[in-house]
Amino acid sequence: MDTKGAIRVYERFEGQGKAYKGEQFIAEVYYLVKEVEEVLKIKPFEGGTSEEVAGQRNICGIVRSPQADVLSGYVGARLTLHFQDGLMLDFTVSKKVGGETCLIQGLGGFRKRC
């Protein structure tokens, strides 16, 4: 069986926003967030027809604050990102990757601010 993977991007958001822990403001941030899905193309046998098998959707990205290390103290904590266009996303900081940049993992989905 031959398999090949690809990433399908459903949503992509980039801009300036604000990070909160509950109601507490943490920092102004730059964000690049994507909703993606891993798609496997499976060819069951030589000469057979390829089939696409969709995987689980995932929201992930990076956030960067001009204040060095402000988000690194929140690794694993549930935070909320307020996007510049009125959307919100609950997320966790997965890992600090340098200076003021952190990898994030979305929790749930995107929602509109009230």
C-alpha positions as CSV (number, residue, x, y, z in Angstrom):
1,M,0.0,0.0,0.0
2,D,1.4,3.4,-1.0
3,T,0.5,6.5,1.2
4,K,1.3,10.2,0.8
5,G,0.3,12.9,3.1
6,A,-0.7,16.5,2.5
7,I,-2.1,19.4,4.6
8,R,-5.3,21.1,3.5
9,V,-5.7,24.6,4.9
10,Y,-9.3,25.7,5.6
11,E,-8.8,29.0,7.3
12,R,-5.8,31.4,7.7
13,F,-5.8,34.4,9.9
14,E,-2.9,36.9,10.3
15,G,-2.8,40.2,12.1
16,Q,-2.6,42.1,15.4
17,G,-4.7,41.0,18.4
18,K,-4.8,40.7,22.2
19,A,-4.2,37.7,24.5
20,Y,-6.2,37.2,27.7
21,K,-6.3,34.8,30.5
22,G,-10.0,34.9,31.5
23,E,-10.7,38.7,31.7
24,Q,-7.1,39.6,32.5
25,F,-5.3,41.3,29.6
26,I,-1.8,39.7,29.0
27,A,-0.3,41.3,25.9
28,E,-0.7,42.7,22.4
29,V,0.3,40.0,19.9
30,Y,0.9,39.4,16.3
31,Y,-0.7,36.1,15.2
32,L,-0.6,33.7,12.3
33,V,-3.3,31.0,12.9
34,K,-4.4,28.2,10.5
35,E,-7.2,25.6,10.6
36,V,-5.7,22.6,8.8
37,E,-6.5,19.0,8.1
38,E,-4.0,16.2,7.3
39,V,-5.2,14.3,4.2
40,L,-3.7,11.0,3.3
41,K,-3.8,9.7,-0.3
42,I,-3.9,5.9,-0.2
43,K,-3.2,3.7,-3.2
44,P,-4.2,0.2,-2.0
45,F,-2.3,-1.7,-4.6
46,E,-0.1,-1.2,-7.7
47,G,-2.2,0.2,-10.5
48,G,-5.2,0.9,-8.2
49,T,-7.1,4.1,-7.8
50,S,-6.0,6.6,-5.1
51,E,-8.4,7.4,-2.4
52,E,-8.3,10.4,-0.1
53,V,-8.7,9.8,3.6
54,A,-9.3,13.0,5.7
55,G,-7.9,13.3,9.1
56,Q,-8.8,15.4,12.1
57,R,-8.9,19.2,11.7
58,N,-6.5,21.1,13.9
59,I,-6.0,24.8,14.7
60,C,-2.5,25.9,15.2
61,G,-0.1,28.7,14.7
62,I,2.2,31.2,16.2
63,V,1.8,34.3,18.4
64,R,4.5,36.9,19.0
65,S,4.5,39.7,21.5
66,P,6.8,42.7,21.5
67,Q,7.3,42.0,25.2
68,A,9.9,39.2,25.4
69,D,8.9,36.2,27.4
70,V,5.4,37.5,28.3
71,L,3.6,34.4,26.9
72,S,6.2,31.8,27.8
73,G,5.0,31.8,31.4
74,Y,1.7,30.6,30.2
75,V,2.8,27.3,28.6
76,G,-0.1,24.8,29.0
77,A,-2.6,27.5,30.3
78,R,-5.9,28.1,28.6
79,L,-5.8,31.6,27.1
80,T,-8.0,33.5,24.6
81,L,-6.9,35.3,21.5
82,H,-9.0,38.3,20.3
83,F,-8.5,38.7,16.6
84,Q,-8.5,42.1,15.0
85,D,-11.7,41.2,13.0
86,G,-13.9,40.3,16.0
87,L,-13.2,36.6,16.2
88,M,-11.9,34.8,19.3
89,L,-10.0,31.5,19.8
90,D,-9.2,29.7,23.1
91,F,-5.7,28.3,22.9
92,T,-2.8,27.0,24.8
93,V,0.8,28.0,24.4
94,S,2.5,24.7,23.3
95,K,6.1,25.8,23.2
96,K,8.4,28.9,23.2
97,V,10.4,28.8,19.9
98,G,12.6,31.8,20.4
99,G,12.5,35.4,21.8
100,E,9.0,36.4,21.9
101,T,7.5,33.8,19.5
102,C,5.4,30.9,20.8
103,L,3.6,27.9,19.1
104,I,0.0,27.7,19.9
105,Q,-2.7,25.0,19.7
106,G,-6.4,26.0,19.3
107,L,-9.0,24.6,21.7
108,G,-12.4,24.2,20.2
109,G,-13.1,26.5,17.3
110,F,-13.3,30.1,16.2
111,R,-16.2,32.2,17.6
112,K,-17.4,35.8,17.4
113,R,-17.0,38.2,20.2
114,C,-20.2,39.4,21.8
